[in-house]
Amino acid sequence: MEKIDGYLADREFVGTEFVRYLIKNEIKPRIRIKHNTRVARRWNGAVPARNFFRNLARGEVIQLRGQRVVWGQRLSVTGTRLMSGESLIILSLDASRVTAIPDDDKRRWEIKTLFKALKNQGFDFAASHLTELDRIEMLLALLAITFCRAHLLGEWLHEQKPIPTKSHHRPATSIFRYGLDWLREISFNMAEKLEAFYQTVALFEELRRSNYSFDFIGKFMSCTVVPSTGFGIWSSSLQILPVPPVGAAHSSPHPTPC
């Protein structure tokens, strides 16, 4: 049986029993915790995790000296302040290179935003109500290709007309959504957007000849658990920017054709 090397998790995965299970099965945890999670001091008592990292500058990363008791287990605690100003605090079993731990969490975020694109903030995959495995696999393969094409188009559009950044230092929309909205705009207004349609086809043809899009799809399909490789969970090395909340208005981009 293949062995899981590590486990990346967000703040909803909490508790002594859960962490104990990971440690018992030699699965390295990388778990983001809530700011009010109690973390032991070096000498006595415990305080909310945020107390240790409240003075961090944006982009600064530190790891508390020695392992600390959290949920009854001795774990390493690493914290950083994101560019948005929000704190990111992560539990791990090993005292790895400090910057490697937040980097692992970035990989978790890529997977999470990918699932958002496949589900309620993109293709609405669950609405298919498919239950047969072979049909699910076929649909997922088609979505993989469409996702990659939409993302690649979004990258190109972003070069022509950059996505604006909001006051919280996050983009107004995602690279994926930028490209997907433009594909929808072309599809529903083919007569008016014929020049843009030909331009998009030419772009995809150029990418096909360079094999870049197929490499991208290969990375997309590798978003799975891999035994004893890397940290056990692989995802595309290309960062997927945060997607706007459900119900947010999506304005169709109208970049000037090159």
C-alpha positions in Angstrom: 0.0 0.0 0.0 1.3 3.5 -0.9 2.2 5.7 2.0 1.2 9.3 2.4 4.3 11.4 3.3 2.5 14.5 4.5 -0.8 16.2 5.1 -1.7 19.8 4.4 -4.8 21.1 6.1 -6.7 24.3 6.9 -8.1 25.6 10.2 -11.2 23.4 10.3 -9.0 20.3 10.9 -8.4 20.6 14.6 -8.2 18.5 17.7 -6.0 16.1 19.7 -7.3 12.9 18.2 -6.8 14.1 14.6 -3.2 15.2 15.2 -2.4 12.1 17.2 -3.7 9.9 14.3 -1.3 11.6 11.9 1.7 11.3 14.2 0.9 7.6 15.0 0.8 6.8 11.2 4.0 8.8 10.5 2.2 11.4 8.4 3.9 14.8 8.6 1.3 17.4 9.4 1.2 21.0 8.1 -1.9 22.4 9.7 -2.9 26.0 9.8 -4.5 26.9 13.1 -6.8 29.6 14.3 -5.3 32.7 16.0 -7.0 31.8 19.4 -5.6 28.2 19.5 -3.8 27.8 22.8 0.0 27.3 22.5 2.3 26.5 25.4 4.9 29.0 26.5 8.5 27.7 26.9 8.3 27.6 30.7 4.7 27.5 31.9 1.1 28.3 30.9 -0.4 28.7 27.4 -1.6 31.7 25.4 -3.4 32.3 22.1 -1.1 31.6 19.1 -1.5 35.2 17.8 0.4 36.5 20.9 3.7 35.1 19.6 3.4 36.7 16.1 1.6 40.0 16.6 4.7 42.1 15.9 5.7 40.4 12.6 6.3 42.6 9.6 4.6 41.6 6.3 6.5 38.7 4.7 8.5 38.0 7.9 8.6 34.3 9.0 9.7 33.0 12.4 9.5 29.6 14.1 9.1 29.4 17.9 12.1 28.0 19.7 11.7 24.3 20.5 8.5 22.3 20.2 5.4 23.5 22.0 2.4 21.6 23.3 -0.7 22.2 21.2 -3.7 19.9 21.6 -1.7 17.7 23.9 1.0 17.0 21.3 4.5 18.5 21.0 4.7 20.3 17.7 6.8 23.0 15.9 4.9 26.3 15.5 5.7 28.6 12.6 4.1 32.0 11.8 4.3 34.6 9.1 2.3 37.8 8.2 0.9 37.7 4.7 1.0 40.8 2.5 -2.7 41.3 3.2 -1.8 41.8 6.9 -3.3 38.5 8.0 -1.3 36.1 10.2 -0.6 32.6 9.0 0.3 30.1 11.8 1.1 26.5 11.0 1.8 23.4 13.1 4.3 20.9 11.9 6.0 17.8 13.4 9.5 18.6 12.2 11.5 21.8 12.5 12.0 22.2 8.8 13.7 25.1 7.1 11.5 28.0 8.3 10.5 29.4 4.9 9.6 25.9 3.5 6.6 25.6 5.8 4.7 28.6 4.5 5.6 27.5 1.0 3.9 24.1 1.6 0.8 26.0 2.6 0.9 27.9 -0.7 0.6 24.5 -2.4 -2.5 23.8 -0.3 -4.0 27.1 -1.3 -3.4 26.3 -5.0 -5.3 23.0 -4.6 -8.1 24.8 -2.7 -8.5 27.5 -5.4 -8.4 24.8 -8.1 -11.3 23.0 -6.5 -13.2 26.3 -6.3 -12.7 26.7 -10.0 -14.0 23.2 -10.6 -17.0 23.7 -8.3 -19.2 26.6 -7.4 -16.9 29.4 -8.6 -16.3 28.1 -12.0 -17.6 24.9 -13.8 -20.1 23.8 -11.1 -18.9 20.2 -11.4 -21.2 18.9 -8.7 -24.3 20.0 -10.7 -23.6 17.1 -13.2 -24.8 14.6 -10.5 -22.6 11.9 -12.1 -22.0 8.8 -10.1 -20.4 6.4 -12.6 -16.6 6.5 -12.2 -15.8 6.3 -15.9 -18.1 9.3 -16.7 -16.7 11.3 -13.8 -13.2 10.6 -15.1 -14.1 11.7 -18.7 -15.8 14.9 -17.4 -12.8 15.7 -15.2 -10.4 15.3 -18.2 -12.5 17.7 -20.2 -12.6 20.2 -17.4 -8.9 19.8 -17.0 -8.3 20.9 -20.6 -10.9 23.7 -20.3 -9.4 25.0 -17.1 -5.9 25.1 -18.5 -7.1 26.9 -21.6 -9.0 29.4 -19.6 -6.0 30.0 -17.3 -3.6 30.4 -20.2 -6.0 32.8 -21.8 -6.3 34.7 -18.5 -2.5 35.0 -18.3 -2.4 36.5 -21.8 -5.2 38.9 -21.0 -3.5 39.9 -17.8 -0.4 40.8 -19.8 -2.6 43.0 -22.1 -4.7 44.6 -19.3 -3.6 43.7 -15.8 -6.2 42.7 -13.2 -6.6 45.5 -10.7 -5.6 44.9 -7.1 -8.0 45.8 -4.3 -7.2 47.6 -1.1 -6.7 44.2 0.7 -3.8 43.4 -1.7 -5.8 40.8 -3.5 -6.7 40.8 -7.2 -10.2 41.8 -8.2 -10.7 38.4 -9.9 -8.6 35.3 -10.6 -6.4 34.6 -13.6 -8.7 31.6 -14.3 -11.9 33.6 -14.1 -10.5 36.4 -16.2 -9.9 33.9 -19.0 -13.2 32.0 -18.5 -15.3 35.2 -18.6 -13.6 36.2 -21.8 -14.3 32.8 -23.4 -17.9 33.1 -22.3 -18.1 36.6 -23.7 -16.8 35.4 -27.1 -19.1 32.3 -27.1 -22.3 34.3 -26.4 -21.4 37.2 -28.8 -19.7 35.4 -31.6 -20.8 37.8 -34.4 -19.5 40.8 -32.5 -16.4 39.1 -31.2 -15.3 37.3 -34.3 -11.9 39.0 -34.4 -11.3 38.1 -30.7 -12.4 34.5 -31.5 -9.8 34.1 -34.2 -7.2 35.7 -32.0 -7.9 33.3 -29.2 -7.7 30.3 -31.6 -4.4 31.5 -32.9 -3.1 31.9 -29.3 -4.1 28.3 -28.5 -2.6 27.0 -31.7 0.7 28.7 -30.8 0.6 27.2 -27.4 -0.1 23.7 -28.8 2.9 23.9 -31.1 5.1 24.8 -28.2 3.6 21.9 -26.1 3.3 24.4 -23.2 -0.4 23.8 -22.7 0.1 20.0 -22.5 2.8 20.5 -19.8 0.3 22.6 -17.9 -2.4 20.0 -18.2 0.1 17.4 -16.9 0.7 19.5 -13.8 -3.0 19.9 -13.3 -3.6 16.2 -13.4 -0.8 15.6 -10.9 -2.9 17.3 -8.2 -3.1 14.1 -6.1 -1.5 12.2 -3.3 2.0 10.9 -4.2 3.8 8.4 -2.0 7.0 9.6 -0.3 7.6 12.3 -2.9 8.0 16.0 -2.0 5.5 16.6 0.7 3.0 13.9 -0.4 0.6 16.3 -2.1 1.4 17.7 -5.5 -0.2 20.6 -7.4 0.6 22.9 -10.3 3.6 25.1 -9.6 1.7 28.0 -11.2 0.0 30.1 -8.6 -3.7 30.4 -8.9 -4.9 33.7 -7.5 -7.9 33.9 -5.1 -11.3 33.7 -6.6 -14.0 36.3 -5.7 -16.8 35.1 -3.3 -19.9 33.4 -4.6 -22.4 35.9 -5.9 -19.8 38.6 -6.6 -20.3 40.4 -9.9 -17.9 39.4 -12.7 -17.4 42.0 -15.3 -16.4 40.6 -18.7 -12.9 41.8 -19.7 -12.5 43.7 -23.0 -8.8 43.9 -23.7 -7.6 45.7 -26.7 -6.6 43.2 -29.3 -2.8 43.2 -30.1 
